[in-house]
Amino acid sequence: MSIRNVMLFVLLITLSLFVLACQKHDQPVAPQVTTQIQPILPSPDAPFTKGPPQFLTERLGMKFSQLWEPGGSGGTPPPGNPIDFVSPTSGSVYEAGQPILLKANVNWPLSYWGWSWFCPNYSGGGSGGTIDGRWSLGEGETNFTISDLRPGYGYIYMFGFMPGLQSPNYPYGYIPPYGYGSWIVAHGPWITITQAAAASLKIVAPPNNSVFDLGQPITFLGAKTGNVTNIQWSTNNVAFGTGLTATNSDLLPGSHAITLSGQAGNSQVSNSITVGIRPITLEVTIDPTSVRPSQTPLRTSPTQPTTVTAHLRSGNTPVAGRQVQLVAAGVPGSGGHSEAEHNNGTRPIPDGIYGVFAAGQGVTNAAGEFTTNYTPTRFGGSETITITSPDFPNASAIATLTVTVQNLDVLPRDNARYIQTGGQNNGGPRAGHFVHPGPVNAGSQADPNENHWGTQGLRDGIGILADAYNDEYPNDPLYINDMSLRNGGLFDIDGDWDTDHWDHRTGLNVDIEMQGRLLPAERRYLEDLVATYYYATWNVARTRTHGGNHLHLESFN
């Protein structure tokens, strides 16, 4: 219940008691001087004096001049000041809307006190104020905060009522329910309220359009003007921090709008910038970059695998904890194989046994790397190793592994001492197809020649053998059929990526046609040459005749 309502209620009670008193007594009852806080009945015949100061009547909304009278003599003020102000300090300057602490020590036993603000350069009335700039701030409190003073300058003051005190130093009289006493007015500090700047937010760091690496912590710093509350940071309508400072390290590659927003009264204020996250770069390295095909020679174990390392970065920052996947594939047309002419199209990887990773997927370590081993297929040629990451669908990298027998070269065309053949399949499921494109008869050096590759020793041996044979049969060249493919490895003679041409893997073997090419005497002479005179070149133990069809020779080197 407010003090106004209390006063009106007690006034009614007092007037009723006053009527009863008049019925019982011929003389008015003299007021009693007391220092206790208790009601004291007024004298009905006592002369009235002027009431309390005008600002008090305006403050309490009552005509105290109708109740005011000097009462009697007596009453001594307590020692010290009635009220001591603690906050604010005089000369303070505040921005409109800024909280102001009002704090005071009430030293005398006042029965009531209130706070007011007098602003002589403001007028206009309004809720809580008077036409001459006086404002009620609160009552009955000694420590509280206000934030609604309008711009201007003025002073804070307090007023209160001291029951039982009747002193000419203070306006005095009667006020129910406290009886006779004096009004106390304490002048407080002068302060200035400045016009509040328009509420706003601004992102001050990082600069607009800054670019960062993925996973790099980004500290966002904001500043505000005026009274802004409920401040938060967001990107793509997802909040990631509150207040004027926030850190984010979860932004994905690309461009991001960063918004700082808050509430200013009934309005929303915000500020935005754009930051970029560098794209993911994937790299794959292999060591060594060239390996022999698996099972080359045929009766050997798989070749030494190559080490494959996937590197995941954003700018210069390694990206750890992300999944990567590796896939191998053959390069069409490489190694002497024509995929279009094979009956199963692209070479298979894995090829049933080889062409496999020790681990085809994994997670990058702190250095942004994942390492595994890869064992190549049995086919010579080129194999690509592709790295991807399901976390970053737009990023990939490819490295090419050369699968080859080193130091192979093609047998030069001659057409006089020997003629190269075998470039077209004569039988099997791919008869008539150029599975491993090569010559079928006399031709030029520019013609495809994928099936006549061998070591220097094999090529020299073929030349020496052809010279010796031509010395005996100058008009009958030898017919040189398959040697090895340009990169060595499995020679799938039927074009099915499987059927093996046995030892034609390392560049040390050659087939010389005999059936339909050489007469019996010519065949015996050729075999004698190999067995008797060229044991230093040919591995006679590995030289054999395949049912009279062709002579299979193997060079020592």
C-alpha positions in Angstrom: 0.0 0.0 0.0 1.5 3.4 -1.0 2.1 6.2 1.5 -0.8 8.2 -0.1 -3.3 5.5 0.6 -2.0 5.0 4.1 -2.3 8.7 4.8 -5.9 8.9 3.5 -6.9 5.8 5.5 -5.4 7.2 8.7 -6.9 10.6 8.0 -10.4 9.1 8.0 -9.7 7.3 11.3 -8.3 10.5 12.8 -11.3 12.6 11.8 -13.6 10.1 13.4 -11.6 10.1 16.6 -11.6 13.9 16.4 -15.5 14.0 16.4 -15.6 11.7 19.4 -13.1 13.8 21.3 -15.2 16.9 20.7 -18.3 15.3 22.2 -16.5 14.3 25.4 -14.5 17.4 26.1 -15.2 21.1 26.4 -11.6 22.1 25.8 -9.3 21.0 23.0 -6.7 18.5 23.9 -3.2 19.9 23.8 -0.7 17.9 21.7 1.9 15.8 23.4 5.5 16.2 22.5 7.1 12.8 22.1 10.1 11.3 20.4 8.2 8.0 19.8 6.9 7.2 16.4 3.2 7.1 17.2 0.0 9.0 16.1 -0.7 12.3 18.0 -4.1 13.9 17.6 -4.2 17.5 16.3 -5.7 20.5 18.2 -9.0 21.4 16.4 -8.5 25.1 17.3 -4.9 25.5 16.6 -4.1 28.1 14.0 -2.8 26.7 10.7 0.4 27.9 9.1 1.7 27.5 5.6 2.1 23.9 4.6 5.2 22.1 3.5 7.2 23.1 0.4 5.3 23.0 -2.8 7.5 20.1 -4.2 6.4 18.0 -1.2 2.7 18.6 -1.9 3.3 17.8 -5.5 5.4 14.8 -4.6 2.7 13.3 -2.3 -0.3 14.7 -4.1 -1.9 16.2 -1.0 -2.8 19.6 0.4 -0.8 19.6 3.6 -1.5 23.2 4.3 -4.8 22.1 5.6 -3.1 19.9 8.2 -0.1 21.9 9.1 0.2 23.6 12.5 3.1 24.5 14.7 2.1 22.1 17.5 4.0 22.6 20.7 7.5 23.3 21.7 10.1 20.7 22.3 12.0 18.0 20.5 15.8 17.9 20.0 17.3 16.8 16.6 19.5 13.8 16.9 23.2 14.4 16.4 24.8 14.3 12.9 23.2 14.6 9.5 19.8 13.2 8.9 20.9 11.7 5.6 24.4 11.1 4.1 24.6 10.5 0.3 27.0 7.7 -0.8 26.2 7.4 -4.5 26.2 9.0 -7.0 29.1 11.5 -6.5 28.5 15.0 -7.5 29.6 15.9 -11.0 29.0 12.4 -12.4 28.0 12.1 -16.0 25.7 9.3 -17.2 24.4 8.3 -20.6 20.6 8.1 -20.9 19.7 4.5 -20.1 22.8 3.9 -18.2 22.2 2.3 -14.7 22.8 4.8 -11.8 23.3 3.5 -8.2 21.4 5.5 -5.6 22.7 4.8 -2.2 22.4 6.8 1.1 22.8 6.3 4.8 19.6 7.4 6.8 21.1 8.4 10.2 18.0 9.7 11.9 14.9 7.5 12.8 12.8 8.9 10.0 9.4 7.3 9.7 9.3 7.9 5.9 11.7 9.0 3.2 11.8 9.2 -0.6 14.1 10.1 -3.4 13.6 12.8 -6.1 15.3 14.3 -9.1 15.2 18.0 -9.9 16.2 18.9 -13.4 15.8 22.7 -13.9 16.5 22.5 -17.7 13.8 20.0 -18.4 10.0 20.5 -18.5 7.2 18.8 -20.1 5.7 16.5 -17.5 5.0 13.0 -18.4 4.7 9.8 -16.4 6.4 10.1 -13.0 7.4 13.8 -13.5 6.1 17.3 -12.8 5.8 20.2 -15.1 8.9 21.9 -13.7 11.2 18.9 -14.0 10.8 17.2 -10.6 10.7 13.4 -10.7 10.0 10.8 -8.1 12.6 8.1 -8.0 11.6 5.9 -5.2 10.7 5.7 -1.5 11.7 3.7 1.5 15.0 2.4 0.0 18.6 3.2 0.7 20.3 1.2 -2.1 18.8 0.7 -5.5 19.5 1.4 -9.2 17.6 3.5 -11.8 18.2 3.8 -15.5 15.3 5.9 -16.8 16.4 9.5 -16.2 16.0 11.7 -19.2 18.8 13.8 -20.6 19.6 17.0 -18.7 21.4 18.2 -15.5 20.1 18.5 -12.0 20.5 17.1 -8.5 19.3 14.2 -6.5 17.6 15.0 -3.2 15.9 13.1 -0.4 13.1 14.1 1.9 11.7 12.4 5.0 9.5 12.8 8.1 10.9 12.9 11.7 8.1 12.2 14.2 8.2 14.1 17.5 10.7 16.7 16.2 9.4 20.3 16.2 12.2 22.6 15.2 12.1 25.9 13.4 15.0 24.6 11.4 12.7 22.3 9.6 9.1 22.7 8.4 6.9 21.0 11.0 3.4 20.1 11.7 1.1 17.1 11.9 0.9 14.2 9.4 -1.0 11.0 10.1 -0.2 8.3 11.0 3.1 9.7 12.4 1.7 12.6 14.4 3.6 15.8 14.9 7.1 16.2 13.6 9.2 17.9 11.0 10.0 17.4 7.3 13.7 16.7 6.5 15.1 17.7 3.1 18.6 16.6 2.1 20.2 18.1 -0.9 22.2 15.5 -2.9 24.7 15.5 -5.7 24.5 17.3 -9.1 24.7 14.9 -12.0 24.4 15.2 -15.8 22.5 12.8 -18.0 23.6 13.0 -21.6 21.7 11.9 -24.7 22.3 8.2 -25.3 23.9 7.4 -28.6 21.9 5.3 -31.0 22.1 1.7 -29.9 24.3 -0.3 -32.3 26.6 -3.2 -32.7 29.8 -3.5 -34.7 32.2 -6.3 -35.4 35.7 -4.9 -34.9 37.7 -8.1 -35.4 38.5 -9.9 -37.6 38.4 -7.6 -40.6 35.7 -8.2 -43.2 36.6 -10.7 -45.9 39.4 -12.3 -43.8 40.3 -15.8 -44.8 41.4 -18.6 -42.4 42.4 -22.3 -42.6 40.0 -25.0 -41.7 40.0 -25.8 -38.0 41.9 -22.6 -37.1 40.3 -20.9 -34.0 38.8 -17.6 -35.0 38.2 -15.0 -32.3 35.4 -12.6 -33.0 35.3 -9.3 -31.2 32.4 -6.9 -31.1 31.6 -3.4 -29.7 28.3 -1.8 -28.8 27.0 1.7 -28.5 24.1 2.4 -26.3 22.0 -0.1 -24.4 22.0 -3.4 -26.2 21.1 -6.7 -24.5 20.8 -10.3 -25.5 23.9 -10.1 -27.6 24.8 -13.3 -29.6 26.9 -14.4 -32.5 25.6 -16.6 -35.3 26.3 -17.9 -38.8 23.7 -19.4 -41.1 21.2 -18.7 -38.4 23.1 -21.0 -36.0 24.3 -19.3 -32.8 27.9 -20.1 -31.7 28.5 -17.5 -28.9 27.1 -14.8 -26.6 28.4 -11.5 -25.4 30.9 -9.3 -27.3 33.6 -12.0 -27.7 33.3 -15.5 -29.2 35.6 -18.1 -30.7 34.7 -20.5 -33.5 36.9 -23.2 -35.1 34.1 -25.3 -36.7 33.5 -23.3 -39.9 33.7 -25.4 -43.1 35.5 -24.4 -46.3 33.7 -21.7 -48.1 32.3 -18.2 -47.4 30.4 -17.5 -44.2 28.3 -14.5 -43.1 29.0 -13.8 -39.4 26.3 -11.8 -37.6 26.5 -10.0 -34.2 22.9 -9.2 -33.1 21.2 -7.9 -30.0 18.1 -6.2 -28.6 17.8 -2.4 -28.2 14.5 -1.7 -26.6 11.9 -3.1 -28.9 14.2 -3.2 -31.9 16.8 -5.6 -33.1 20.3 -4.3 -34.0 23.0 -6.3 -35.8 26.2 -6.1 -37.8 27.6 -8.7 -40.2 30.9 -9.5 -41.9 32.0 -12.2 -44.2 34.9 -14.6 -43.5 36.3 -17.3 -45.7 37.7 -20.8 -44.9 40.3 -22.0 -47.3 39.3 -25.0 -49.3 40.6 -28.5 -48.5 43.6 -29.6 -50.5 44.2 -33.3 -50.8 47.6 -34.6 -52.0 48.7 -38.2 -52.4 52.4 -39.2 -52.5 53.8 -42.6 -53.3 57.3 -43.9 -52.6 58.7 -45.4 -54.7 56.8 -44.1 -57.7 57.9 -47.1 -59.9 57.6 -50.7 -58.9 57.7 -54.1 -60.7 54.4 -55.9 -61.4 53.6 -58.5 -58.9 54.8 -62.0 -59.6 57.4 -60.8 -62.1 59.0 -63.3 -62.8 56.1 -65.6 -62.6 57.4 -67.8 -59.9 58.1 -65.0 -57.5 56.2 -63.6 -54.6 54.5 -60.2 -54.9 56.7 -57.2 -55.5 57.7 -54.9 -52.7 54.7 -52.6 -52.1 54.8 -48.9 -52.5 54.1 -46.6 -49.5 51.1 -44.3 -50.2 50.5 -41.3 -48.0 47.4 -39.1 -48.1 47.9 -35.4 -47.1 44.9 -33.3 -46.0 45.3 -29.6 -45.5 43.6 -26.3 -45.5 46.1 -23.7 -46.5 49.1 -24.5 -44.4 47.1 -26.1 -41.6 47.0 -29.9 -41.4 43.5 -31.3 -41.0 43.4 -34.1 -38.5 40.7 -36.6 -37.6 39.1 -36.7 -41.0 38.4 -39.9 -43.0 40.1 -40.5 -46.3 39.6 -43.3 -48.8 42.0 -44.6 -51.5 41.1 -46.3 -54.8 43.4 -47.7 -57.5 42.6 -48.0 -61.2 44.5 -48.9 -64.3 45.3 -46.3 -67.0 43.6 -47.4 -70.2 46.1 -48.2 -73.0 49.1 -48.3 -70.7 51.5 -51.2 -70.5 50.7 -52.5 -74.0 47.1 -53.5 -73.2 44.3 -52.2 -75.4 41.2 -52.2 -73.1 38.9 -51.8 -76.1 40.2 -55.0 -77.6 40.0 -57.0 -74.4 36.9 -59.1 -73.9 36.4 -57.7 -70.3 37.2 -54.0 -70.9 39.1 -52.2 -68.3 41.8 -54.1 -66.4 40.6 -55.3 -63.0 42.0 -53.8 -59.9 42.3 -55.7 -57.7 43.1 -58.4 -60.2 41.9 -61.2 -58.0 45.0 -61.3 -55.8 47.0 -58.1 -56.2 46.3 -54.5 -56.7 45.3 -54.0 -53.1 45.9 -51.6 -50.2 46.9 -52.8 -46.8 44.1 -50.4 -45.6 42.0 -48.7 -48.2 40.6 -46.0 -45.8 41.6 -44.4 -42.5 41.7 -41.2 -40.4 44.3 -38.5 -40.7 46.7 -38.0 -37.8 47.8 -34.8 -36.2 50.0 -34.0 -39.2 46.9 -34.4 -41.5 48.3 -37.6 -43.0 47.2 -41.2 -43.5 49.7 -43.8 -44.6 49.2 -47.3 -46.0 50.9 -49.7 -48.5 49.8 -50.7 -52.0 50.7 -53.9 -53.8 50.5 -53.4 -57.6 48.7 -55.8 -60.0 50.5 -58.4 -62.1 50.0 -56.1 -65.2 52.6 -53.6 -66.3 51.5 -50.1 -67.1 50.2 -47.2 -65.1 47.9 -47.3 -62.1 46.3 -44.3 -60.6 45.8 -43.9 -56.9 42.9 -41.6 -56.0 42.3 -40.1 -52.6 38.9 -38.7 -51.5 37.3 -37.7 -48.2 33.6 -38.2 -47.4 33.9 -35.1 -45.2 34.9 -33.0 -48.2 33.1 -34.3 -51.3 34.7 -31.6 -53.6 38.3 -32.5 -52.8 40.3 -35.2 -54.4 43.9 -36.0 -55.5 45.4 -38.5 -57.9 49.0 -39.9 -58.1 50.2 -42.2 -60.8 52.2 -45.3 -60.1 54.4 -46.7 -62.8 54.3 -50.5 -62.8 57.1 -51.7 -65.0 60.1 -53.9 -65.5 63.0 -51.5 -65.8 65.2 -51.1 -68.8 63.0 -52.7 -71.5 63.1 -51.4 -75.0 61.5 -52.3 -78.2 63.1 -54.6 -80.8 63.9 -52.4 -83.9 62.1 -53.2 -87.1 64.4 -55.0 -89.7 62.3 -56.8 -92.3 65.5 -58.3 -93.8 67.0 -60.5 -91.1 63.8 -60.9 -89.2 60.1 -60.0 -89.4 58.0 -59.2 -86.3 54.6 -60.9 -85.9 52.0 -61.7 -83.2 50.3 -58.3 -83.0 47.0 -59.8 -83.9 45.5 -62.7 -82.1 45.3 -65.8 -84.2 43.1 -67.8 -81.9 41.3 -67.9 -78.6 38.2 -65.8 -77.7 39.8 -62.6 -79.2 41.0 -64.0 -82.5 41.4 -61.3 -85.0 41.7 -58.6 -82.4 44.7 -56.5 -81.6 44.7 -57.1 -77.9 48.3 -56.0 -77.6 48.7 -54.0 -80.8 51.8 -55.0 -82.8 53.0 -55.9 -86.2 51.6 -58.9 -88.1 54.2 -58.8 -90.9 56.8 -56.6 -92.4 56.1 -53.0 -91.5 57.6 -49.6 -90.6 59.0 -48.3 -87.3 55.9 -46.1 -86.9 53.5 -49.0 -86.7 52.3 -50.1 -83.2 54.6 -52.5 -81.5 53.5 -53.4 -78.0 54.6 -57.1 -78.0 58.3 -56.9 -78.9 59.9 -55.4 -75.8 63.0 -56.9 -74.1 66.2 -56.4 -72.3 69.3 -55.2 -74.1 70.7 -58.8 -73.8 67.6 -60.3 -75.5 67.6 -57.8 -78.3 71.3 -58.3 -79.0 70.9 -62.0 -78.9 68.1 -61.9 -81.4 70.2 -59.9 -83.8 73.2 -62.2 -83.5 71.0 -65.3 -84.0 69.4 -63.7 -87.0 72.8 -62.8 -88.5 74.0 -66.4 -88.1 70.9 -67.9 -89.5 70.9 -65.5 -92.5 74.5 -66.5 -93.2 73.2 -70.0 -93.9 69.8 -69.0 -95.4 70.1 -65.4 -96.7 66.7 -65.3 -98.3 64.7 -66.7 -95.3 64.3 -64.2 -92.4 63.4 -65.4 -89.0 59.8 -64.6 -87.7 60.0 -63.1 -84.3 56.7 -63.5 -82.4 55.9 -62.3 -78.9 58.6 -61.1 -76.5 57.3 -59.0 -73.6 54.9 -56.0 -73.4 56.4 -52.6 -73.1 56.1 -52.5 -69.3 56.5 -56.3 -68.7 54.2 -58.0 -66.4 51.4 -60.5 -67.1 51.0 -61.1 -70.9 47.4 -62.2 -71.1 47.6 -63.8 -74.5 43.8 -64.3 -74.8 42.9 -60.7 -73.9 41.0 -61.8 -70.9 43.2 -60.2 -68.2 44.0 -63.7 -67.0 45.4 -66.3 -69.4 49.1 -66.1 -69.1 51.7 -66.2 -71.8 53.9 -67.8 -69.2 57.4 -66.4 -69.0 56.8 -63.4 -71.2 56.9 -61.0 -68.2 60.4 -59.8 -67.7 61.8 -59.0 -71.2 64.0 -62.1 -71.3 61.8 -64.4 -73.5 61.1 -64.6 -77.2 59.1 -66.9 -79.5 60.5 -67.7 -82.9 57.9 -69.1 -85.3 58.7 -72.4 -87.0 55.5 -74.1 -88.1 54.6 -72.8 -91.6 57.7 -70.7 -91.6 60.8 -73.0 -91.7 61.5 -76.1 -93.5 62.7 -79.1 -91.4 66.4 -78.5 -92.3 66.0 -74.8 -91.4 64.4 -75.7 -88.1 67.2 -78.2 -87.2 69.8 -75.6 -88.1 68.2 -73.0 -85.9 68.0 -75.3 -82.9 71.6 -76.3 -83.4 72.7 -72.7 -83.5 71.0 -72.0 -80.2 72.2 -75.2 -78.4 75.7 -75.3 -79.7 77.0 -71.9 -80.5 75.0 -69.4 -78.4 75.0 -71.0 -74.9 76.6 -67.8 -73.6 73.5 -65.9 -74.7 70.6 -68.4 -74.3 69.6 -70.3 -71.3 69.5 -73.6 -73.1 67.8 -75.3 -70.1 64.9 -72.8 -70.6 64.9 -73.2 -74.4 62.2 -75.4 -75.7 60.2 -76.3 -78.8 56.4 -76.2 -78.4 55.2 -79.1 -80.4 57.1 -77.9 -83.4 55.0 -74.8 -83.4 57.7 -72.3 -82.2 61.0 -72.1 -80.5 60.9 -70.5 -77.1 64.2 -68.8 -76.1 65.2 -67.2 -72.8 68.1 -64.9 -72.5 70.4 -64.8 -69.6 70.2 -61.1 -69.3 
